[in-house]
Structures are given as C-alpha cells and as structure tokens.
C-alpha cells in the first residue's frame, strides 16, 4: 500500500546514485558542473540533489538524499515524499560550524520504497551508513560533518517552508 503524506517536495537531482562524480547546479550558467571526483571505491549511495527555492545556512539550496530504485539523471525534477532529515553541523576543519541538515525523501513514483513513511523507520544500519558517507565525503573536502540525530517529516517540512519564505523576501 502506497504511503502518502502532505509532506511533498520537488527535488532537483544533481548527482545520481552510484556515481563517483559530484555535480552541482551552476545558477549563473544554468548548467550542471562537475564539482569533484570521489576517491576510488567511494560512490553516492543514493541520488543527491537540492530543494529548489530554498537556501541553507551554508548559502546553498537545502540538500536532499533521495532513496530510490529509479534511475535518474542530473537535472531531473522529481516529486518526492519527505521522510525527515539528519540533523547535522558542517564546517571547515578549524572553522565555524553551521547547521546543514540532510533531508531524506522517496520519489512519489517509487514502488520499492513506498512502504517507508518516516526516517525513524529506516534500518539503523542504513542510517549509520548514510551518516558515515557524509562524514567521509566531508573529510575529503577538508570539512567536518557532525550528525546529531534526526527530525521527522513535519519538522523537516517546517524548516523547508521557512527557508523558502526567506528566499522569497
């Protein structure tokens, strides 16, 4: 039975699951640019992108990881069900840390993940693996990433709406 909620978001995919290449949307050109290549053996565990019309404390649109069996591509606009978010702080090794949560969602079209309704229903091993990925990914950039639990879809949606309202001002 497909889970539905009022917590729907549009997601733009930047980097697809299984990719060693990290892409980022370049607002100035309107294209996706190659940002970096991950070390051998390290790949994105799921599609990674952003929520358009938002802005986080780091100055970039809010980051989101899309759990899915689907094959997407950079630039794909995907309607998703929000599951919640990992609370996290991120910053330079010896610099200021800012809040930079990682939102988690499932595509509305997903069949394999349609029974997952909330971040706290994900297997603990999966949550640990995702946190470890972001810790290692940030270490490669000379940054720290400190996860500190998670928030549910309602709290995550409130943050997204607040961020979007700030962008529109």
C-alpha positions, 0 to 999 in steps of 0.5 A, a space after each residue: 500500500 502506497 504511503 502518502 503524506 502532505 509532506 511533498 517536495 520537488 527535488 532537483 537531482 544533481 548527482 545520481 546514485 552510484 556515481 563517483 562524480 559530484 555535480 552541482 547546479 551552476 545558477 549563473 550558467 544554468 548548467 550542471 558542473 562537475 564539482 569533484 571526483 570521489 576517491 576510488 571505491 567511494 560512490 553516492 549511495 543514493 541520488 543527491 540533489 537540492 530543494 529548489 527555492 530554498 537556501 541553507 545556512 551554508 548559502 546553498 539550496 537545502 540538500 536532499 538524499 533521495 532513496 530510490 530504485 529509479 534511475 535518474 539523471 542530473 537535472 531531473 525534477 522529481 516529486 518526492 515524499 519527505 521522510 525527515 532529515 539528519 540533523 547535522 553541523 558542517 564546517 571547515 576543519 578549524 572553522 565555524 560550524 553551521 547547521 546543514 541538515 540532510 533531508 531524506 525523501 522517496 520519489 512519489 513514483 517509487 514502488 520499492 520504497 513506498 512502504 517507508 513513511 518516516 526516517 525513524 523507520 529506516 534500518 539503523 544500519 542504513 542510517 549509520 551508513 548514510 551518516 558515515 558517507 557524509 562524514 567521509 565525503 566531508 573529510 575529503 573536502 577538508 570539512 567536518 560533518 557532525 550528525 546529531 540525530 534526526 527530525 521527522 517529516 513535519 519538522 523537516 517540512 517546517 524548516 523547508 517552508 521557512 527557508 523558502 519564505 526567506 528566499 522569497 523576501 
